[in-house]
Amino acid sequence: MERKPLKLSHRSKILLDLVLIFLFTAVLIKPLFKAKYLDKWGSIESTFISDARFLTAHWPHPQWQPLWYGGTRFDYIYPPALRYGTAAIAKATGFWPVTAYHFYTAFFYCVGIAGVYLLIRVGARSRFAAWLGAAAAALMSPSFLFLTPLRHDAWKRLPVRLGVLVKYGEGPHMTALALIPIALAFTWLALEARRPAALALAGVFGALAVSNNFYGATALAVFYPVMVWSFWITRQERRILAPALAIPAIAYGLTAFWLVPSYFKVTAENMKYVAEHGTTWSIWVAVAVAVAFALATDRLARGQKERTWAIFTAGCAVFFSLNVLGNYYFHFLIAGVPSRLAPELDLVYILLAVAVLRWLWNLPGLLPRAAAAAVVVTAFATTAGYVGSAWRHFPLYPNYQDRVEYQVPAWLWKNMPDARTLPNGSVRFWFNAWRDLPQLGGGSDQGVLNGEVEQAQWEILFGPKPEPAILWMQCLATDAAYVSDKNSEEMFKDYLFPHKFDGALPVIYDDHRGNVIYQVPRRWAVRARVVETARLNAQQRPRFNDDVEYLRAYADVIEKGPDSPVTLTRDGTDAMRVRARLSPGQSIVVQENYDPAWRAWSGGKPLAVRRDAMGFMALDAPAGVEEIALAFATPLENQVGRVLSAIAILVVMALIALGVRREWRA
């Protein structure tokens, strides 16, 4: 008997296509899945690897990060998904954190290309268009046509989304971008009809995008309202409002355990360290473009369901072009660094191009189809160079121990393991990739609680005089400073005056290849002091970077105070014990950043913890006290957030169960 051919259901075909696209992309980036160290020593991926290594060593949830910026909340440093995903992979597989990071980002890179297929398949309802869009997302970057620096930076026309992942370490951003099309696909399904499971999954993937990166969250904040508007203007159905509001509510509920109000405040304050201020005229232009888009779509598409996808793709192209190209050509700027959204610009241009090509293909006559085919062939012809050299974009660096980024921290670990050091450049990036070593800076200037730390680094790195730099380091309990000059292989050479400490500070390390470590004179190595309370209270924050008068006054309080040494012992990341003998009129300064969540006790009685002039913790204990216990208590906002997240999880489970039940009934 002749067998009938197997007929796949609609969903089975989609699932098969998603798997095939994932595998196709995985072949293109195969070396990244098992890569250890690449030759990208100037890449910011180092800080994510360091962060994940710290989490792996202090699993499951350190609330305080004592190594960076003089101490900060662990949650403030970065959204949790990548750091926990990387650490979990490392613990489950035994991978080095660097390999776990590359595996995590490679996996989601492939997921992201499949996500483009899913979004187009759901929105455009065309299998061929979805395949075309996914292939384009994996192989090309339309932004090369408009952003010359990106084109010149892409050897063999390496796609921007892969280039920023591999060359510049934008693993969290590219992971968030990978999840956005999936979140939008489920949003489409939820807005299109009453689908409880799609509603829940839209919230879940939206939360995952936000939990990986804030630039991804910013992009989603543009995509989402454009999609909602596209549905509203083309359908005019009030029922759209319920899922439109429920999806972001679910997404926030799922992130509420870490995305607390103070997180927003700290992140907004830290933006000044990594981005320029926005301009008022840019806001007005954005408002004008939004109004014009609303009026145009109201005129052209009101009540026309068949135009929903066209409005969505066109709207995304308009607003991302305004942000990214407007910034490049006209210095348009509302917030952040718009050029970082170039991968999103590629995505929206691909979505729009596929929509236009599909429209051409469906026009009557041979000429439109010929034009569409010619565009596709020409576009994909430009990808030949990348496809032919795909694996060459992941150059490994097996001898990582020969690098200065490894050698300087290794020397400090052997000789000064508890010293707070000021590294710079690429050494700063990799400083904690292998070990727990305190540093004055750290990471990528996110989650900084103490502005004095940033002010100090500006003066130390860029100021011409040694005196204010040395005073800053004494004030901030910094024991050593690593300096690289033009002969060093360190990547960035941050010091404008790399020899200003010559003769002013003793050299304790010199490899005669442009790398020197200077020792900073401090009375005792421990980062705690007994001080005279009145003198401490009289101190003021430095008025400017080289305010020698105020810096010296504070340094004298710390370094020339009572002859009463302190013992400080850490009990993990979130607790400390301080032993000292206090006389009347004396206090203790613990040279770690103040946070209102720190609590102190002596003899079972609580002590007040306050912020001193340099941003550190001051403890006013009674005379005669010998031991003080400090602990970082879970903030109330996080406790409330955990309850909200638990409720959101229950809501998601209920919606998915309801959706499955409806499917079974159908």
C-alpha positions as CSV (number, residue, x, y, z in Angstrom):
1,M,0.0,0.0,0.0
2,E,1.3,3.4,-1.0
3,R,2.0,5.7,2.0
4,K,0.5,9.1,2.1
5,P,2.9,12.0,2.6
6,L,3.1,13.3,6.2
7,K,1.1,16.5,6.6
8,L,2.4,18.8,9.2
9,S,0.1,21.1,11.1
10,H,0.5,24.8,10.8
11,R,2.1,25.0,14.3
12,S,4.4,22.1,13.6
13,K,5.6,23.8,10.4
14,I,6.4,26.9,12.4
15,L,8.2,24.9,15.0
16,L,10.2,23.1,12.4
17,D,11.1,26.3,10.7
18,L,12.2,27.8,14.0
19,V,14.5,24.9,14.7
20,L,16.0,25.0,11.2
21,I,16.7,28.7,11.5
22,F,18.2,28.3,14.9
23,L,20.5,25.5,13.6
24,F,21.4,27.6,10.5
25,T,22.5,30.5,12.7
26,A,24.3,28.2,15.1
27,V,26.4,26.9,12.2
28,L,27.3,30.5,11.3
29,I,28.6,31.3,14.8
30,K,29.6,27.8,15.9
31,P,33.0,28.8,17.4
32,L,31.4,31.2,19.8
33,F,29.5,28.4,21.6
34,K,32.7,26.9,23.0
35,A,35.0,29.9,23.0
36,K,37.1,30.9,26.0
37,Y,39.1,34.1,25.6
38,L,38.9,36.0,22.3
39,D,41.4,38.6,21.3
40,K,39.0,41.4,22.2
41,W,40.8,42.6,25.3
42,G,39.2,46.0,25.0
43,S,35.7,44.6,25.0
44,I,33.1,45.4,27.7
45,E,32.2,41.7,27.8
46,S,35.0,41.4,30.4
47,T,32.8,43.2,33.0
48,F,29.8,40.8,32.4
49,I,32.2,37.9,32.7
50,S,33.6,39.3,35.9
51,D,30.1,40.0,37.2
52,A,29.0,36.4,36.5
53,R,32.2,35.0,38.1
54,F,31.5,37.0,41.2
55,L,28.0,35.6,41.3
56,T,29.2,32.0,40.7
57,A,31.6,32.4,43.7
58,H,28.9,34.0,46.0
59,W,25.9,32.0,44.8
60,P,22.9,32.3,45.1
61,H,22.3,36.0,45.7
62,P,24.8,38.4,47.2
63,Q,22.9,41.6,48.0
64,W,26.0,43.7,48.3
65,Q,28.9,43.9,45.8
66,P,32.0,45.1,47.9
67,L,34.5,45.0,45.0
68,W,33.2,47.8,42.8
69,Y,32.9,51.6,43.3
70,G,33.6,51.3,47.0
71,G,30.6,49.0,47.4
72,T,27.2,49.0,45.9
73,R,24.0,46.9,45.8
74,F,24.5,43.8,43.7
75,D,21.1,44.3,42.1
76,Y,22.0,47.9,40.9
77,I,25.0,46.8,38.8
78,Y,23.0,45.1,36.0
79,P,19.7,43.5,35.2
80,P,19.8,39.9,36.4
81,A,19.1,37.6,33.5
82,L,22.5,37.4,31.8
83,R,24.5,37.3,35.0
84,Y,22.3,34.5,36.5
85,G,22.1,32.7,33.2
86,T,25.9,32.7,32.8
87,A,26.5,31.8,36.4
88,A,23.9,29.0,36.2
89,I,25.6,27.5,33.1
90,A,29.0,27.7,34.7
91,K,27.8,25.9,37.9
92,A,25.8,23.3,36.0
93,T,28.4,22.5,33.4
94,G,31.7,23.3,35.0
95,F,32.4,25.8,32.2
96,W,34.7,28.7,33.0
97,P,32.6,31.9,33.4
98,V,34.0,33.2,30.1
99,T,32.9,30.1,28.2
100,A,29.5,30.2,30.0
101,Y,29.0,33.8,28.9
102,H,29.8,33.0,25.3
103,F,27.5,30.0,25.3
104,Y,24.7,32.0,26.8
105,T,25.0,34.9,24.3
106,A,25.5,32.6,21.3
107,F,22.4,30.6,22.2
108,F,20.2,33.7,22.4
109,Y,21.8,35.1,19.3
110,C,20.4,32.1,17.4
111,V,17.1,32.4,19.2
112,G,16.9,36.0,18.1
113,I,17.2,35.1,14.4
114,A,14.4,32.5,14.8
115,G,12.4,35.2,16.6
116,V,12.5,37.4,13.6
117,Y,10.9,34.6,11.6
118,L,8.2,34.2,14.3
119,L,7.3,37.8,14.3
120,I,7.0,38.1,10.5
121,R,5.2,34.8,10.3
122,V,2.6,36.0,12.8
123,G,2.3,39.5,11.5
124,A,2.6,39.1,7.8
125,R,1.2,35.6,7.7
126,S,3.7,34.5,5.1
127,R,6.1,31.6,5.5
128,F,8.4,32.8,2.7
129,A,8.5,36.4,4.0
130,A,9.4,35.0,7.4
131,W,12.2,33.0,6.0
132,L,13.4,35.9,4.0
133,G,13.4,38.2,7.0
134,A,15.2,35.7,9.2
135,A,17.9,35.1,6.6
136,A,18.4,38.8,6.2
137,A,18.7,39.3,10.0
138,A,21.3,36.6,10.1
139,L,23.4,37.8,7.2
140,M,23.1,41.6,6.6
141,S,22.8,45.1,8.0
142,P,20.7,47.6,6.0
143,S,22.1,50.3,8.3
144,F,25.4,50.1,6.4
145,L,23.7,52.2,3.7
146,F,23.3,55.1,6.1
147,L,25.9,54.7,8.9
148,T,29.3,54.9,7.2
149,P,31.4,54.2,10.4
150,L,29.5,51.0,11.0
151,R,30.1,49.9,7.4
152,H,33.8,50.6,7.7
153,D,34.1,48.8,11.0
154,A,32.5,45.6,9.6
155,W,35.1,43.4,8.1
156,K,33.6,41.3,5.3
157,R,30.2,43.0,6.0
158,L,29.9,41.3,9.4
159,P,26.2,42.1,10.5
160,V,26.1,44.8,13.1
161,R,24.2,42.7,15.7
162,L,27.0,40.1,15.6
163,G,29.7,42.7,15.4
164,V,28.7,44.5,18.5
165,L,28.3,41.1,20.3
166,V,31.7,39.8,19.4
167,K,33.9,42.9,19.0
168,Y,32.4,45.1,21.7
169,G,30.9,42.7,24.1
170,E,27.2,43.8,23.9
171,G,26.0,40.4,25.0
172,P,23.2,41.7,27.3
173,H,21.9,44.1,24.6
174,M,21.9,41.5,21.8
175,T,20.2,39.0,24.1
176,A,17.5,41.5,24.8
177,L,17.2,42.2,21.1
178,A,16.8,38.5,20.5
179,L,13.9,38.3,22.8
180,I,12.0,41.4,21.6
181,P,10.6,39.9,18.3
182,I,9.3,36.9,20.3
183,A,7.6,39.3,22.8
184,L,6.1,41.3,19.9
185,A,4.9,38.1,18.2
186,F,3.0,37.0,21.3
187,T,1.8,40.6,21.8
188,W,0.4,40.5,18.2
189,L,-1.5,37.3,18.9
190,A,-2.8,38.7,22.2
191,L,-4.0,41.9,20.6
192,E,-5.5,40.1,17.6
193,A,-7.8,37.8,19.6
194,R,-8.5,36.7,23.2
195,R,-5.6,34.4,23.7
196,P,-4.7,34.1,27.4
197,A,-1.5,32.1,26.9
198,A,-0.3,34.6,24.3
199,L,-1.0,37.4,26.7
200,A,1.0,35.7,29.4
201,L,3.9,34.9,27.1
202,A,4.1,38.4,25.8
203,G,4.6,39.6,29.3
204,V,7.1,36.9,30.1
205,F,9.3,37.6,27.0
206,G,9.0,41.3,27.6
207,A,10.2,40.8,31.1
208,L,13.1,38.7,29.9
209,A,14.1,41.4,27.4
210,V,14.1,44.0,30.2
211,S,15.9,41.7,32.5
212,N,18.8,41.4,30.1
213,N,19.5,45.0,29.2
214,F,18.1,48.5,29.4
215,Y,18.8,49.4,25.8
216,G,16.7,46.4,24.8
217,A,14.1,47.7,27.2
218,T,14.3,51.1,25.5
219,A,13.8,49.5,22.1
220,L,10.8,47.5,23.4
221,A,9.4,50.8,24.8
222,V,9.4,52.0,21.1
223,F,8.2,48.8,19.5
224,Y,5.3,48.2,21.9
225,P,3.3,51.4,21.6
226,V,3.8,51.4,17.8
227,M,2.3,47.9,17.7
228,V,-0.6,48.8,20.0
229,W,-1.3,51.9,17.9
230,S,-1.2,49.9,14.7
231,F,-3.9,47.6,16.0
232,W,-6.0,50.4,17.4
233,I,-6.0,52.6,14.4
234,T,-6.7,49.7,11.9
235,R,-9.3,47.9,14.0
236,Q,-10.9,50.4,16.4
237,E,-11.8,47.6,18.9
238,R,-12.0,48.6,22.6
239,R,-11.1,45.1,23.7
240,I,-7.5,45.8,22.5
241,L,-7.1,48.1,25.5
242,A,-7.2,45.3,28.1
243,P,-4.3,43.2,26.7
244,A,-2.4,46.4,25.8
245,L,-2.4,47.4,29.5
246,A,-2.1,43.8,30.9
247,I,1.1,42.9,29.0
248,P,3.3,45.6,30.5
249,A,1.7,45.1,33.9
250,I,2.7,41.4,33.8
251,A,6.1,42.3,32.5
252,Y,6.7,44.7,35.3
253,G,5.3,42.3,37.9
254,L,7.8,39.7,36.8
255,T,10.7,42.2,37.2
256,A,9.5,43.9,40.4
257,F,11.7,41.9,42.7
258,W,14.8,43.7,41.3
259,L,13.4,46.7,39.3
260,V,12.6,48.7,42.4
261,P,12.1,52.5,42.5
262,S,15.6,53.2,43.8
263,Y,17.0,51.2,40.9
264,F,15.4,53.7,38.5
265,K,16.8,56.6,40.5
266,V,20.4,55.3,40.6
267,T,20.3,54.3,36.9
268,A,19.1,57.8,35.9
269,E,21.8,59.4,38.0
270,N,24.5,57.1,36.5
271,M,23.5,58.0,32.9
272,K,25.6,61.2,33.3
273,Y,28.7,59.0,33.4
274,V,28.0,57.2,30.2
275,A,25.9,59.4,28.0
276,E,25.3,63.1,27.1
277,H,22.2,65.0,28.3
278,G,19.3,65.1,25.9
279,T,18.2,68.3,24.2
280,T,14.8,70.1,24.5
281,W,14.4,70.6,20.8
282,S,14.8,66.8,20.3
283,I,11.8,66.2,22.5
284,W,9.7,68.6,20.6
285,V,10.7,67.1,17.3
286,A,9.8,63.6,18.6
287,V,6.4,64.9,19.7
288,A,5.9,66.5,16.3
289,V,6.8,63.3,14.4
290,A,4.5,61.2,16.7
291,V,1.6,63.5,16.0
292,A,2.3,63.5,12.3
293,F,2.5,59.7,12.3
294,A,-0.8,59.5,14.2
295,L,-2.6,61.8,11.8
296,A,-1.2,60.1,8.7
297,T,-2.1,56.6,9.8
298,D,-5.5,57.8,10.9
299,R,-6.1,59.1,7.4
300,L,-4.6,56.1,5.6
301,A,-5.5,53.1,7.7
302,R,-8.4,53.7,10.1
303,G,-10.5,50.6,10.2
304,Q,-8.5,48.7,7.7
305,K,-7.3,45.5,9.4
306,E,-5.2,44.4,6.4
307,R,-2.9,47.3,7.0
308,T,-1.9,46.6,10.6
309,W,1.4,45.0,9.7
310,A,2.2,47.8,7.2
311,I,1.5,50.5,9.8
312,F,3.6,48.6,12.4
313,T,6.7,48.2,10.2
314,A,6.5,51.7,8.8
315,G,6.0,53.2,12.3
316,C,9.0,51.4,13.7
317,A,11.1,52.5,10.8
318,V,10.1,56.1,11.3
319,F,10.8,56.3,15.0
320,F,14.1,54.3,15.0
321,S,15.3,56.3,12.0
322,L,14.5,59.5,13.9
323,N,16.5,58.3,17.0
324,V,19.5,56.7,15.4
325,L,19.9,58.5,12.0
326,G,18.7,61.7,13.6
327,N,21.4,61.5,16.1
328,Y,24.1,60.6,13.6
329,Y,23.3,63.4,11.1
330,F,21.7,66.1,13.3
331,H,22.7,65.4,16.9
332,F,19.1,64.5,17.8
333,L,19.2,63.2,21.4
334,I,16.5,62.5,24.0
335,A,18.4,60.1,26.2
336,G,21.2,57.5,26.2
337,V,23.4,56.8,23.2
338,P,21.2,56.4,20.1
339,S,23.9,54.8,18.1
340,R,23.7,51.8,20.4
341,L,20.3,51.0,18.8
342,A,21.8,50.4,15.3
343,P,21.0,46.6,15.6
344,E,17.4,47.5,16.2
345,L,17.5,49.9,13.2
346,D,18.7,46.9,11.1
347,L,15.7,44.9,12.4
348,V,13.1,47.5,11.5
349,Y,14.5,48.1,8.1
350,I,14.5,44.4,7.4
351,L,10.8,44.2,8.6
352,L,9.9,47.1,6.4
353,A,11.9,45.8,3.4
354,V,10.3,42.4,3.6
355,A,6.8,44.1,3.8
356,V,7.6,46.2,0.7
357,L,9.0,43.3,-1.3
358,R,5.9,41.2,-0.5
359,W,3.7,44.0,-1.6
360,L,5.7,44.3,-4.9
361,W,5.5,40.5,-5.4
362,N,1.7,40.6,-5.1
363,L,1.2,43.3,-7.6
364,P,-0.1,42.2,-11.0
365,G,2.4,41.8,-13.9
366,L,5.9,40.5,-14.3
367,L,7.8,43.8,-13.7
368,P,7.1,44.2,-10.0
369,R,8.1,40.6,-9.3
370,A,11.2,41.0,-11.3
371,A,12.1,44.1,-9.4
372,A,11.5,42.4,-6.1
373,A,13.6,39.4,-7.1
374,A,16.4,41.6,-8.3
375,V,16.5,43.5,-5.0
376,V,16.6,40.2,-3.0
377,V,19.4,38.7,-5.2
378,T,21.4,41.9,-5.0
379,A,21.0,42.3,-1.3
380,F,22.0,38.7,-0.5
381,A,25.0,38.9,-2.9
382,T,26.6,41.4,-0.5
383,T,26.6,38.7,2.2
384,A,29.0,36.4,0.3
385,G,32.1,37.8,2.0
386,Y,30.6,37.3,5.5
387,V,29.3,33.8,4.8
388,G,32.7,32.7,3.4
389,S,34.6,33.9,6.4
390,A,32.0,33.4,9.1
391,W,34.1,31.4,11.6
392,R,37.1,33.8,11.2
393,H,35.3,36.4,13.2
394,F,35.9,34.6,16.5
395,P,39.7,34.7,16.9
396,L,40.7,32.8,20.1
397,Y,43.4,33.9,22.5
398,P,44.6,30.8,24.3
399,N,47.6,32.5,26.0
400,Y,45.5,34.8,28.1
401,Q,47.9,34.5,31.1
402,D,50.5,36.4,29.1
403,R,48.3,39.5,28.9
404,V,48.7,42.5,31.1
405,E,45.0,42.3,31.9
406,Y,45.7,39.0,33.7
407,Q,49.2,39.7,35.0
408,V,48.5,42.8,37.0
409,P,45.5,41.4,39.0
410,A,47.5,38.2,39.5
411,W,50.4,40.1,41.1
412,L,48.1,42.0,43.3
413,W,46.3,38.8,44.4
414,K,49.6,37.3,45.4
415,N,51.0,40.4,47.1
416,M,48.1,42.6,48.2
417,P,44.9,40.5,48.0
418,D,42.8,42.8,50.1
419,A,44.1,46.1,48.8
420,R,41.7,48.5,47.1
421,T,43.3,49.3,43.8
422,L,42.7,51.8,41.1
423,P,43.2,50.0,37.8
424,N,42.5,51.7,34.5
425,G,41.6,50.9,30.9
426,S,41.3,47.3,29.8
427,V,43.0,46.1,33.1
428,R,40.0,47.7,34.9
429,F,37.6,45.8,32.7
430,W,39.2,42.4,33.4
431,F,40.3,43.2,37.0
432,N,37.7,40.8,38.6
433,A,37.4,38.3,35.8
434,W,39.5,35.7,37.8
435,R,39.5,36.8,41.5
436,D,37.8,38.9,44.1
437,L,40.0,42.0,44.2
438,P,38.6,45.4,45.4
439,Q,38.9,48.3,43.1
440,L,38.0,51.9,43.2
441,G,36.2,51.8,39.9
442,G,34.8,48.7,38.3
443,G,32.4,47.4,35.7
444,S,30.9,49.9,33.3
445,D,29.9,52.8,35.7
446,Q,26.4,51.4,36.4
447,G,25.1,51.0,39.9
448,V,27.5,53.7,41.3
449,L,26.2,54.9,44.7
450,N,28.9,57.4,45.5
451,G,29.6,60.2,43.1
452,E,32.9,61.0,44.8
453,V,34.3,57.8,43.3
454,E,33.7,59.0,39.8
455,Q,34.9,62.5,40.6
456,A,38.1,61.0,42.0
457,Q,38.8,58.9,39.0
458,W,38.4,61.9,36.7
459,E,41.1,63.8,38.6
460,I,43.4,60.8,39.1
461,L,43.3,59.8,35.4
462,F,43.1,63.1,33.7
463,G,44.6,65.7,36.1
464,P,48.2,66.9,35.7
465,K,49.1,67.1,39.4
466,P,50.0,64.2,41.7
467,E,48.9,65.9,45.0
468,P,45.1,66.0,44.5
469,A,45.2,62.5,43.0
470,I,47.1,61.1,46.0
471,L,44.7,62.8,48.4
472,W,41.7,61.4,46.6
473,M,43.1,57.9,46.9
474,Q,43.9,58.4,50.6
475,C,40.4,59.7,51.2
476,L,38.8,56.8,49.4
477,A,41.0,54.1,51.1
478,T,42.8,53.2,47.9
479,D,46.1,51.4,48.5
480,A,47.6,51.2,45.0
481,A,47.3,52.7,41.5
482,Y,48.0,50.8,38.3
483,V,49.3,53.1,35.5
484,S,50.0,52.3,31.9
485,D,51.9,54.4,29.5
486,K,52.3,54.4,25.7
487,N,54.5,51.3,25.8
488,S,51.9,49.1,27.5
489,E,49.8,46.6,25.7
490,E,46.8,47.8,27.8
491,M,44.2,48.9,25.3
492,F,43.1,52.4,26.3
493,K,45.9,54.3,28.1
494,D,43.5,56.3,30.3
495,Y,46.1,58.4,32.0
496,L,46.8,61.7,30.3
497,F,49.9,62.2,32.5
498,P,51.1,58.7,33.1
499,H,54.3,59.7,34.8
500,K,52.9,62.3,37.2
501,F,53.4,59.9,40.2
502,D,57.2,59.4,39.5
503,G,59.0,60.5,42.6
504,A,55.7,61.2,44.4
505,L,54.7,57.6,45.2
506,P,56.9,54.4,45.7
507,V,56.8,51.9,42.8
508,I,56.0,48.4,44.0
509,Y,55.6,46.8,40.5
510,D,57.3,47.5,37.2
511,D,57.4,45.0,34.4
512,H,59.5,47.5,32.2
513,R,56.8,47.2,29.5
514,G,54.9,50.3,30.4
515,N,53.0,48.9,33.4
516,V,53.6,50.3,36.9
517,I,51.9,49.9,40.2
518,Y,52.4,52.7,42.8
519,Q,51.7,52.3,46.5
520,V,49.5,54.9,48.2
521,P,50.6,55.8,51.7
522,R,47.9,54.9,54.2
523,R,48.3,54.6,58.0
524,W,46.8,51.2,58.2
525,A,45.7,48.8,55.4
526,V,42.3,48.1,57.0
527,R,39.5,50.2,55.4
528,A,38.1,51.5,58.7
529,R,39.3,54.2,61.1
530,V,38.6,55.6,64.6
531,V,38.1,59.3,64.1
532,E,37.2,62.3,66.2
533,T,33.5,62.9,65.7
534,A,33.6,66.7,65.7
535,R,36.3,66.8,63.1
536,L,34.5,64.3,60.9
537,N,31.3,66.2,61.1
538,A,33.0,69.4,60.1
539,Q,34.2,68.0,56.8
540,Q,32.6,68.9,53.5
541,R,32.4,67.3,50.1
542,P,35.1,68.5,47.7
543,R,33.9,71.5,45.7
544,F,35.8,70.5,42.5
545,N,38.1,67.8,41.3
546,D,41.3,69.2,42.5
547,D,40.0,70.8,45.8
548,V,43.2,70.1,47.7
549,E,42.0,72.1,50.7
550,Y,38.9,69.9,51.4
551,L,40.6,66.7,50.4
552,R,43.6,67.3,52.7
553,A,41.3,68.2,55.6
554,Y,39.3,64.9,55.2
555,A,42.5,62.9,54.6
556,D,43.9,64.3,57.9
557,V,40.8,63.2,59.8
558,I,41.2,59.7,58.4
559,E,45.0,59.3,58.4
560,K,46.0,61.5,61.3
561,G,43.3,60.6,63.8
562,P,43.4,58.8,67.1
563,D,46.1,56.1,67.6
564,S,43.5,53.4,67.7
565,P,43.7,50.7,65.0
566,V,40.6,48.9,63.8
567,T,40.0,45.3,62.9
568,L,37.5,44.6,60.1
569,T,36.4,41.1,59.2
570,R,33.9,40.3,56.4
571,D,31.3,37.6,56.9
572,G,30.5,37.0,53.2
573,T,29.4,39.8,51.0
574,D,26.6,41.2,53.1
575,A,28.0,41.5,56.6
576,M,31.0,42.8,58.5
577,R,32.4,42.8,62.0
578,V,34.4,45.8,63.3
579,R,36.5,45.7,66.4
580,A,37.9,48.9,67.9
581,R,38.2,50.7,71.2
582,L,36.3,54.1,71.3
583,S,36.9,57.0,73.7
584,P,34.4,59.7,74.3
585,G,33.9,62.0,71.3
586,Q,35.0,59.4,68.8
587,S,33.3,57.5,65.9
588,I,34.2,54.8,63.5
589,V,34.3,55.3,59.7
590,V,33.9,52.1,57.6
591,Q,35.4,53.1,54.3
592,E,32.6,51.4,52.3
593,N,29.8,53.3,50.6
594,Y,26.8,54.2,52.7
595,D,23.4,52.7,51.8
596,P,20.3,53.1,53.9
597,A,19.9,49.3,54.0
598,W,23.0,48.8,56.1
599,R,22.3,48.1,59.8
600,A,24.7,48.1,62.7
601,W,24.5,46.6,66.3
602,S,26.7,46.6,69.3
603,G,25.9,44.5,72.3
604,G,22.6,43.7,70.7
605,K,21.6,47.3,70.5
606,P,21.1,49.1,67.1
607,L,23.5,51.9,66.1
608,A,22.8,54.7,63.7
609,V,24.6,54.4,60.3
610,R,25.1,57.7,58.5
611,R,26.9,59.0,55.4
612,D,30.1,61.0,55.9
613,A,31.5,63.7,53.6
614,M,33.1,61.2,51.4
615,G,30.1,58.9,51.0
616,F,31.3,56.3,53.5
617,M,29.6,54.8,56.6
618,A,30.0,56.6,59.9
619,L,29.1,54.8,63.1
620,D,28.5,56.8,66.3
621,A,29.0,54.1,68.9
622,P,29.2,54.7,72.7
623,A,32.6,55.0,74.3
624,G,34.1,51.7,75.2
625,V,32.5,49.7,72.5
626,E,34.8,46.9,71.2
627,E,32.8,45.1,68.5
628,I,30.2,46.3,66.0
629,A,28.2,44.0,63.6
630,L,27.1,45.4,60.3
631,A,24.6,43.6,57.9
632,F,23.0,44.6,54.7
633,A,19.2,44.1,55.2
634,T,16.9,43.3,52.3
635,P,15.3,46.7,51.5
636,L,11.5,47.0,51.9
637,E,11.1,47.8,48.2
638,N,12.7,44.5,47.3
639,Q,10.5,42.6,49.7
640,V,7.4,44.3,48.2
641,G,8.8,43.5,44.7
642,R,9.1,39.9,45.5
643,V,5.5,39.7,46.5
644,L,4.5,41.4,43.2
645,S,6.7,39.0,41.2
646,A,5.1,36.0,43.0
647,I,1.6,37.3,42.1
648,A,2.7,37.9,38.5
649,I,4.0,34.4,38.3
650,L,0.7,33.0,39.5
651,V,-1.1,35.2,37.0
652,V,1.1,33.9,34.2
653,M,0.5,30.3,35.2
654,A,-3.2,30.8,35.4
655,L,-3.4,32.5,31.9
656,I,-1.3,29.7,30.3
657,A,-3.5,27.1,32.0
658,L,-6.6,28.8,30.7
659,G,-5.2,29.0,27.3
660,V,-4.3,25.3,27.2
661,R,-7.8,24.4,28.5
662,R,-9.4,26.4,25.7
663,E,-7.1,24.6,23.2
664,W,-8.2,21.2,24.5
665,R,-11.8,22.2,24.3
666,A,-11.4,23.4,20.8
